[in-house]
């Protein structure tokens, strides 16, 4: 078992379970975000108070079992932001993982430990979860491949919830081929017909910093060489800030409905930002939450119609590289809002999204996303592998 040089794993003894036989993932090592149950090991969900108030699981999460049965070897549980409610990757109790690709910057959250473990080459792949961007953003920040699958495509039985109608499993890998191989184990059968045309989402490119957009142009051109010239489209005529606000309100209502009773009964101690988010969720005005749900239906109809024929949207995964560790809470919140306006595109509509480590800004990684209609995950992973090959990744 490799030494944890970046603080990716939950402190204490490392969980380890050997894979079964010679399945399709034999020879690969993996880690799991500590919101997936593993029989005989505590699930901390990033919070000592959660671990204290919940029994040690007697069974293992369905997705984790599938990976073990496919032959992959589990080598540890990774750190997460408390109750998975954050995008920077901070954890006051377990420690914030180092971003191996940019040690002076945050790793991204809430699947921070899994992204760091993959980026540091401690494992071949790692499971995370993505509600508002918690696989896609740390993948972009840490310079690795990541996928948020179609909502509901991968079982979350045996995983801690945050916003059940937004929550997805997700995973990181050092190589696009490994990302796809994991998908072949976890994803249901789906259409593998070739994807296209390519759609360049104007709002998301404009939302990115000029440096990020410039750094990702070679990846855009490589995708165009595969699928033809990108067609400029507007997915969010209302503005990405409207996508963010409606996502925030609808998801906050769910987070409080899901975890509010435990928060009220336990009164847990929270690190920076997390307690404030739960307080805002508790105080969410019903009218705002209802408006968020209504907007979500509108966004779903629009995006499913646009992508339903096989089109692929392409845009910067995050508008900029990871914030510096010295960023103030106000600066982090500003980055969060700007970032989640983009991640809400797939989040609201339940789309599948793969991020590719395709550029660097000020020495730090930035990713580019390919996004397809629900159920096109396998085809999207195949396309991402081809594009990664064209980019020499």
N, C-alpha and C positions, 0 to 999 in steps of 0.2 A: 504494500500500500504506500503510495507516494506521500511525501511530507507535504503538509498544507502550508505552502509558502505565502499564500495571499489571504489567509483567514476566511476561506470560502465555506468551510464546514462548521456545523454547530459545535461549540466547545464540548470537550469530554470525549468519551470513548466513541470511536467511529463505528457506525453500523456497517456490517458487511454480510452479504448473502451471495453465494455462488449461483451462477446461472445453471439452468437445467440442460444437460446434454449438448448436442451440437446443432442448435437451431440457427436461424438466419443471422442472429446477432452474436453468435459465439465468438469469443476473442475480444469483444468490446467491453469496456468498463463504463459505468454510468453512476450518476448521483441523482438524488431526488430532493427537491425543495421540501423543507420541513413543514408542509401542510398535507403531504401524502402520508397516510398511515402505513406503518411497517410493523407487522406483528412482533410484539415483545419489546418494542422501542417507543419511548414517549414521542408524541407529536406536540411540539412546542408552539407551532404557528407563530414563531418569533417572539413569544411572550412568556416569561416565567409564570405569570398568573394563569395563562391558558393551560400550561403544563400542570400546574398545581391543582386546577379544578377539573381536569379531565383524566379519566383512567388511561393506562397504557393500553393501546389497541391490541385486540386479540386476533385481528385479521389484517391482511395487507390490501392496499388499494388495488382496484381492478387493473388499472393501467400499469402499475408497477409489477403486478403478477404476470401480466402479458409479456413484459420485457424480460423478466427472469425466465419464463418458460421458453422464450426465444433464444436463450443462451447467454444473455448479457450478464455481467457480474456487477452487482451493486457494491459500491465502496464508500458510501456515506450519505448523510443527510445534510443539506446545505442551508445556509442562513437565509432568512426572509425578513422583510420589513414586518413589524407587528401587524398581525391579522391581514397581511398582504395589502395594506392601505397606504401605498406611497410609491413614488417613482424615482427617488434618488438612491435608495439602497442603504440608508442609515438604519442601524439597530443599536440602541443605547445599551442593551443588556448583553448581547452576544458579540458586539463589535461590528463595525462596518467593513465588509470585505475590501481589499485593495483592488483597484481596477488594474489588471496586469498590463493592459495596453496603454494606460495613461495614469500612472500612480498618483498624480496630483489632482485627479478628478474623481467624482463619484462613479461607482460602477453601474448605477441605475437600479431601479427596484420595480416590483418587490421581489423578483426572482434573482436578486443580486448575487447570492452565493453560487447558484447554478451557472450563471454567466461567467463569474470569475473563475470557477473551477474549470470550465471549458477553455476560457481564454488562456489560462495558465498551463493548459495541457495536462491537468491532473486527471482528467477523464476524457473519454472519447465523445460522450454526449451527456446531457443532464436534463432532467425534467424540471420545468417551471410551471407557472400558470399565468394566464393573461386575462385580466378583466378590463383594464383601461389602457394597457400597453406594457404590462409587466414582463413579457418576454421580448417583445419587439424593441423596446427602448434599451434595456441592458445589453441586448445583442448588438445594437447599433453603437452603444457607448464602449463596449468591450471588444469590438472588432471580431465578432463571430457570426455564424449563421443562426437564424432563429425562425420559428414558425408559430403563428397563432392559427390553429386550424379552424375550419368551419365550426360555428357554435353547435355543440351537441355531437360532434363527430367522434370524439374520444371520451370514454367514460370518466367521470369524476367521482364515481362511487368510491368512498373511502378517502376523499379529500375534503379539507375544510372549505366551506363556502364563504364568499364575500357578497357577490351579487349574482345569484344563480342564473338569471336570464342573460347575463353578460359573461359569466365565468367560462373559460376554456382551459383545457390542458394545453401545454405547449412544450417545446424542447429546443435545446441549443446543440450545436455540433461544431467541431473544428473544420469539417469538410461537408460540402453540399451532398456528396454521395452518402455520407453517414446520416445526414438529416433525412434523406429520402428513404434509406433502409429502415430507419426507425418508423417512419410513416407507413411503410409496407406492413409493419407489425401492428401498429395501433389504429390505423384508419380503416373505415369500412370500405368495401368495394365502391368505386365511383367512376365517373367518366374520365377516361384517359385520352380522349380525343385531343388533338393538337389545339393549342390556344392561339388567339389572335382575333382582331388586330390589337395593336398597342395604343393605349390611351394615356397621354401626358396630362396629368391633373393640374390645371393651371394654378388653382388656389394653394395647393401644397408646395409647389415649386416657388411661388411668390412668398409663401410663409417662411421658407428656409432662408437662412442668412445667405448673402451673395457668395461667401466663401464656400459654404456647403453646396450650393447649387453648382458652382464651378467645379468643385472636387468630384461631383457625381456625374458630370457630363460624359466622361468616357464610358461609364456604365450605361448611360442612356443610349449613347451611340451604338454600343455593342448590342443592346437589346433591339435597336432599330435594324441592325444588320441581320438579326434573326427573324424579326417579325414584320419588317417594313417600317416606313417612316411613322413616327408617333403622331397620332391625331390629337391636337389640343382640345381638351374638354373642360367644362366647368361642372364640377360635382356639387359645389356648395355655393350657389349664387347668393345665399343669405350671409355668407361669410363663415369661416371656420370657427370664429368665436361663438357663433350660434350653435354649431355642432358641439363645441365644448360645453357650453352652458346647459344645453338640453341633456347631454350625456351625464354631466355632473349631477343634475337634479334627479333624473330618473334612477341613476345608479346609487346615489346617496340614500334615496328612499328604500331601495332594496337592501343596502348595507345595514341600515338601522332595523329593518324588519327581520333581517337574518341574524344579526349579532347584538342588537340593542338590548335585549333582555339579559344577555350575559354581561354586557358592559354595565348595565344598571345594577345587577345583583353583585357583581364582583368588584366594581370600582377599581379597575386595574390601573397601574401606573403606566403611562405611555411616554415614549420618547418624543422628540421634536416633531410637530406637525400632525402626528397621528391622532392625539386627543382632540385637537382642534377640528380635524376632519369628521370625527365621530360626533362632536358637539354640533357641527353644522348639519350633519345627517339627521340628528335628533330634531333639530329645529327647522328642517326643511318644510317649507310651506306646501300644503297639499296641492294648491293650484299650480305651483311651479313644477312639482313632480308630475302632475297630470299633463301639463304642457310638454314636458320632456318625453312622456310616453307617446303622446300624439305625434310629436315631431319624429320620434323614432319610426313610427309606422310610415310616415311620409318618406323618410330617408331610405327605409328598406325598399319601398316600392320603386323609388327612383333608381337606386343602385342595382337592385336585382334586374330591373328591365334593361339597364345599360350593359351589364356584364353577362346577362343570361345566355347570350349567343356564343360566349367563349372569349370575349374581349378581356384584356389584361390591363389594369391600371398600373402606372409606374410613377413613383414619387419618392422624395427623401423620407426615410423612416422617421428621423428626428430632425427638427429644423436646424440643429447645431450639434456640436460635440458636447460631451457631458459637462455639466457645470463643475467649476473648480471646487475643491474641498473647502475653500475659504469663502464661498458664496454665502450671503446672508439668507435668512429664511424668506425674506421678501423677494430676493433674487431667485431663489429656488421656486417660489410660488409662481413667479412670472414665467419661468421656463416651463413649469408644469402646465400652465394654461395654454401656452403657445404650442406645446408638444401634444397635449391631449386633444386639441382641435383637429390634428391630423390622425391620431390613433383612433379617434371617435368615428372616423369614416367606416373602417371595418368593424369597430366595436358596436356601433348602433345597428349595422345591417347584418351582423353575423357572418361576415365574409372571411375567407381564408387569405392569409398574408404571410409571405416569406420575406425576410430581410437578409440582404447580402452585404458583407463587409467590403464596400466598394470604393471608399475614399478616405482621405485624412485631411483634417483642418487643424492647423497649429500643432501638428504632430499627433493629434488624437483621432480615433476612428469615427467615421460616419457611415451609415448604411443606406442602401437603396431598397425600396419595397416593391415587390410584385404582388398584386392583389387580384383575386378572381372570385367568381360567383360561388355561393355555397355548393359544396359537393365536388368542387374541382381541385381538391387538395393534391391528389396524386399527380395530376397533370401539371399543377403549379410547381410541385417539388421537382418534377422531371425537367421543366423549363429552367428552374433556378440552377439545376446542376449543369445544364448545357451553358447557360450564361456565365456561371462561375468558371467553367472551362475556358470560355472565350476570354475571360478576364485574367486567366492564369492563377485562379484562386484554388 
